[in-house]
Amino acid sequence: MSTIRIDKKHLKILDKLISHLTLRGNKITKKDLVAKLIEEAMIAEGLEENESTFSILDDHAWKGLDDVFELGIEDLSEKVDEFLYQLNEEE
């Protein structure tokens, strides 16, 4: 567990939010509210809580590589500029 310090302005806003939620019937502690806000921010940013469990094999782009077509060019990775920009040997 760690401690965070909040300036007076934001502490007042946090207290106001807790009071508002309590009046609406949602009793919540500061600790629980901050935890919930952090989790929702992670979701909003598209980050998973347990990001380390993500496997590249689950990535849609990685799975899409199976659907890539074959060009029949053996050394395409070495000559990609030549084929892409149609460069001649003397350039």
MARBA-3410 file (N, C-alpha, C, O; in Angstrom, 1 decimal):
91
0.8,-1.2,0.0,0.0,0.0,0.0,0.9,1.2,0.0,2.0,1.2,0.6 ~ 0.5,2.3,-0.7,1.2,3.5,-0.7,0.3,4.7,-0.4,-0.9,4.6,-0.5 ~ 0.9,5.8,-0.1,0.1,7.0,0.2,0.3,8.0,-0.9,1.4,8.2,-1.3 ~ -0.8,8.7,-1.2,-0.6,9.8,-2.2,-1.1,11.1,-1.5,-2.0,11.1,-0.6 ~ -0.4,12.1,-1.9,-0.8,13.4,-1.3,-1.6,14.2,-2.3,-1.2,14.3,-3.5
-2.7,14.8,-1.9,-3.5,15.6,-2.8,-3.5,17.1,-2.3,-3.7,17.3,-1.1 ~ -3.4,18.0,-3.2,-3.4,19.4,-2.8,-4.8,19.7,-2.3,-5.8,19.0,-2.6 ~ -5.0,20.9,-1.6,-6.2,21.3,-1.0,-7.4,21.4,-2.0,-8.5,21.0,-1.7 ~ -7.1,22.0,-3.2,-8.1,22.2,-4.2,-8.7,20.8,-4.6,-9.9,20.7,-4.6 ~ -7.9,19.9,-4.9,-8.4,18.6,-5.4,-8.9,17.7,-4.3,-9.9,16.9,-4.5
-8.4,17.9,-3.1,-9.0,17.2,-1.9,-10.5,17.7,-1.7,-11.4,16.9,-1.4 ~ -10.7,19.0,-1.9,-12.0,19.6,-1.7,-13.0,19.0,-2.8,-14.1,18.7,-2.6 ~ -12.4,18.9,-4.0,-13.2,18.3,-5.1,-13.6,16.9,-4.9,-14.7,16.4,-5.1 ~ -12.6,16.1,-4.4,-12.8,14.7,-4.0,-13.9,14.6,-2.9,-14.7,13.7,-3.0 ~ -13.8,15.4,-1.9,-14.8,15.3,-0.8,-16.2,15.7,-1.4,-17.2,15.1,-1.0
-16.2,16.6,-2.3,-17.5,17.0,-2.9,-18.1,15.9,-3.7,-19.3,15.6,-3.7 ~ -17.2,15.2,-4.4,-17.7,14.0,-5.2,-18.2,12.9,-4.3,-19.2,12.3,-4.6 ~ -17.4,12.6,-3.3,-17.8,11.6,-2.3,-19.2,11.9,-1.7,-20.1,11.1,-1.6 ~ -19.4,13.2,-1.3,-20.7,13.6,-0.8,-21.8,13.5,-1.8,-22.9,13.0,-1.4 ~ -21.5,13.8,-3.0,-22.5,13.7,-4.1,-22.9,12.3,-4.3,-24.1,12.0,-4.4
-22.0,11.4,-4.3,-22.2,10.0,-4.5,-23.0,9.4,-3.3,-23.9,8.6,-3.5 ~ -22.6,9.8,-2.1,-23.3,9.3,-0.9,-24.8,9.8,-0.9,-25.6,9.0,-0.5 ~ -25.0,11.0,-1.3,-26.4,11.5,-1.4,-27.2,10.8,-2.4,-28.5,10.7,-2.2 ~ -26.6,10.3,-3.4,-27.3,9.5,-4.4,-27.4,8.0,-4.0,-27.9,7.2,-4.8 ~ -27.0,7.7,-2.8,-27.1,6.3,-2.3,-25.9,5.4,-2.6,-26.0,4.2,-2.4
-24.8,6.0,-3.1,-23.6,5.2,-3.5,-22.5,5.5,-2.4,-21.6,6.2,-2.7 ~ -22.6,4.8,-1.3,-21.6,5.1,-0.3,-20.3,4.4,-0.7,-20.2,3.2,-1.0 ~ -19.3,5.2,-0.8,-17.9,4.8,-1.2,-16.9,5.6,-0.5,-17.0,6.7,-0.1 ~ -15.8,4.9,-0.2,-14.6,5.5,0.5,-13.8,6.2,-0.5,-13.8,5.9,-1.7 ~ -12.9,7.1,-0.1,-12.0,7.8,-1.0,-11.1,6.8,-1.6,-10.8,6.8,-2.8
-10.6,5.8,-0.9,-9.7,4.8,-1.4,-10.4,4.0,-2.5,-9.8,3.7,-3.6 ~ -11.6,3.6,-2.3,-12.4,2.8,-3.3,-12.7,3.6,-4.5,-12.6,3.1,-5.7 ~ -13.0,4.9,-4.3,-13.3,5.8,-5.5,-12.0,6.0,-6.3,-12.1,5.9,-7.5 ~ -10.9,6.3,-5.7,-9.6,6.4,-6.4,-9.3,5.2,-7.2,-8.9,5.2,-8.4 ~ -9.5,4.0,-6.6,-9.2,2.7,-7.2,-10.1,2.6,-8.5,-9.6,2.2,-9.5
-11.4,2.9,-8.3,-12.3,2.8,-9.4,-12.0,3.7,-10.5,-12.1,3.4,-11.7 ~ -11.6,5.0,-10.2,-11.2,5.9,-11.2,-10.0,5.5,-12.0,-9.9,5.7,-13.2 ~ -9.0,4.9,-11.3,-7.8,4.4,-12.0,-8.2,3.3,-12.9,-7.7,3.3,-14.1 ~ -9.0,2.3,-12.5,-9.4,1.2,-13.3,-10.2,1.7,-14.6,-9.9,1.2,-15.7 ~ -11.1,2.7,-14.4,-11.8,3.2,-15.5,-10.9,4.0,-16.5,-11.2,4.0,-17.7
-9.9,4.7,-16.0,-9.0,5.4,-16.8,-8.2,4.4,-17.7,-7.9,4.6,-18.8 ~ -7.8,3.3,-17.1,-7.1,2.2,-17.8,-7.9,1.7,-18.9,-7.4,1.5,-20.1 ~ -9.2,1.5,-18.7,-10.1,1.0,-19.7,-10.3,2.0,-20.8,-10.3,1.7,-22.0 ~ -10.5,3.3,-20.4,-10.6,4.4,-21.4,-9.4,4.5,-22.3,-9.6,4.9,-23.4 ~ -8.3,4.2,-21.8,-7.0,4.3,-22.5,-6.7,3.0,-23.3,-5.8,3.0,-24.1
-7.6,2.0,-23.2,-7.4,0.8,-23.9,-6.4,-0.1,-23.4,-5.9,-1.0,-24.1 ~ -6.0,0.1,-22.1,-5.0,-0.8,-21.4,-5.7,-1.8,-20.6,-6.7,-1.5,-19.9 ~ -5.2,-3.0,-20.6,-5.8,-4.0,-19.7,-5.1,-3.9,-18.3,-4.0,-3.5,-18.2 ~ -5.9,-4.3,-17.3,-5.4,-4.3,-16.0,-4.1,-5.2,-15.8,-3.2,-4.8,-15.2 ~ -4.2,-6.4,-16.4,-3.1,-7.4,-16.4,-2.5,-7.4,-17.8,-2.5,-8.4,-18.4
-1.8,-6.3,-18.1,-1.3,-6.2,-19.5,-0.2,-7.3,-19.7,0.0,-7.6,-20.9 ~ 0.5,-7.7,-18.7,1.5,-8.7,-18.9,1.0,-10.1,-19.4,1.8,-10.9,-19.9 ~ -0.3,-10.3,-19.2,-0.9,-11.6,-19.7,-1.2,-11.6,-21.1,-1.6,-12.6,-21.7 ~ -1.1,-10.4,-21.8,-1.4,-10.3,-23.2,-0.4,-11.0,-24.0,0.8,-10.8,-23.8 ~ -0.8,-11.8,-25.0,0.1,-12.5,-25.8,0.0,-11.9,-27.2,-1.1,-11.5,-27.7
1.1,-11.8,-27.9,1.2,-11.2,-29.3,0.3,-12.1,-30.2,-0.2,-11.7,-31.2 ~ 0.2,-13.4,-29.8,-0.5,-14.3,-30.7,-2.0,-14.0,-30.7,-2.8,-14.4,-31.5 ~ -2.5,-13.2,-29.7,-3.9,-12.8,-29.6,-4.1,-11.5,-30.4,-5.3,-11.1,-30.6 ~ -3.1,-10.8,-30.8,-3.2,-9.6,-31.5,-3.8,-9.8,-32.9,-3.4,-10.7,-33.6 ~ -4.8,-9.0,-33.3,-5.5,-9.1,-34.6,-4.5,-9.0,-35.8,-4.6,-9.7,-36.8
-3.5,-8.0,-35.7,-2.6,-7.8,-36.8,-1.7,-9.1,-36.9,-1.4,-9.5,-38.1 ~ -1.3,-9.7,-35.8,-0.5,-10.9,-35.9,-1.3,-12.0,-36.5,-0.8,-12.8,-37.3 ~ -2.6,-12.2,-36.1,-3.4,-13.2,-36.7,-3.6,-13.0,-38.2,-3.8,-14.0,-38.9 ~ -3.7,-11.7,-38.6,-3.9,-11.4,-40.0,-2.8,-11.8,-40.9,-3.0,-11.9,-42.1 ~ -1.6,-12.0,-40.3,-0.5,-12.4,-41.2,-0.7,-13.8,-41.9,-0.2,-14.1,-42.9
-1.6,-14.6,-41.3,-1.9,-15.9,-41.9,-2.7,-15.7,-43.2,-2.7,-16.5,-44.1 ~ -3.4,-14.5,-43.3,-4.2,-14.2,-44.5,-3.4,-13.5,-45.6,-4.0,-13.1,-46.6 ~ -2.1,-13.2,-45.4,-1.3,-12.4,-46.4,-1.1,-13.3,-47.6,-0.8,-14.4,-47.5 ~ -1.2,-12.6,-48.7,-1.0,-13.4,-50.0,0.5,-13.5,-50.3,1.3,-12.7,-49.8 ~ 0.8,-14.5,-51.1,2.2,-14.7,-51.6,2.5,-14.0,-52.9,1.7,-14.0,-53.8
3.6,-13.2,-53.0,4.0,-12.5,-54.2,4.9,-13.4,-55.0,5.1,-13.1,-56.2 ~ 5.5,-14.4,-54.4,6.5,-15.2,-55.2,7.8,-14.6,-55.3,8.6,-15.1,-56.2 ~ 8.2,-13.6,-54.6,9.5,-13.0,-54.6,10.2,-13.4,-53.4,9.9,-13.1,-52.3 ~ 11.3,-14.2,-53.6,12.0,-14.8,-52.5,12.7,-13.7,-51.6,12.7,-13.9,-50.3 ~ 13.3,-12.7,-52.1,14.1,-11.8,-51.4,13.4,-10.4,-51.2,14.0,-9.4,-51.3
12.1,-10.4,-51.1,11.3,-9.2,-51.1,11.7,-8.3,-49.9,11.7,-7.1,-50.1 ~ 12.0,-8.9,-48.8,12.4,-8.0,-47.6,13.7,-7.3,-47.9,13.9,-6.2,-47.3 ~ 14.6,-7.8,-48.8,15.8,-7.1,-49.1,15.7,-6.1,-50.2,16.4,-5.2,-50.3 ~ 14.7,-6.4,-51.1,14.5,-5.5,-52.3,13.2,-4.8,-52.3,12.7,-4.4,-53.3 ~ 12.6,-4.5,-51.1,11.3,-3.9,-51.0,11.3,-2.5,-51.7,10.3,-2.2,-52.4
12.4,-1.7,-51.5,12.4,-0.4,-52.1,12.4,-0.5,-53.6,11.8,0.3,-54.3 ~ 13.2,-1.5,-54.1,13.3,-1.6,-55.6,11.9,-1.9,-56.2,11.6,-1.4,-57.2 ~ 11.2,-2.8,-55.6,9.9,-3.2,-56.1,8.8,-2.1,-55.8,8.0,-1.8,-56.6 ~ 8.9,-1.5,-54.6,7.9,-0.4,-54.3,8.1,0.8,-55.1,7.1,1.4,-55.6 ~ 9.3,1.3,-55.3,9.6,2.5,-56.0,10.1,2.3,-57.4,10.4,3.3,-58.1
10.1,1.1,-57.8,10.6,0.7,-59.1,11.9,1.3,-59.5,12.1,1.9,-60.6 ~ 12.9,1.2,-58.6,14.2,1.7,-58.8,15.0,0.8,-59.7,14.9,-0.4,-59.6 ~ 15.9,1.4,-60.5,16.8,0.7,-61.3,18.1,0.5,-60.6,18.4,1.2,-59.6 ~ 18.9,-0.5,-61.0,20.1,-0.8,-60.4,21.1,0.4,-60.4,21.8,0.6,-59.4 ~ 21.1,1.3,-61.4,22.0,2.4,-61.5,21.6,3.6,-60.6,22.4,4.5,-60.4
20.4,3.6,-60.0,20.0,4.7,-59.2,20.4,4.6,-57.8,20.2,5.4,-56.9
END
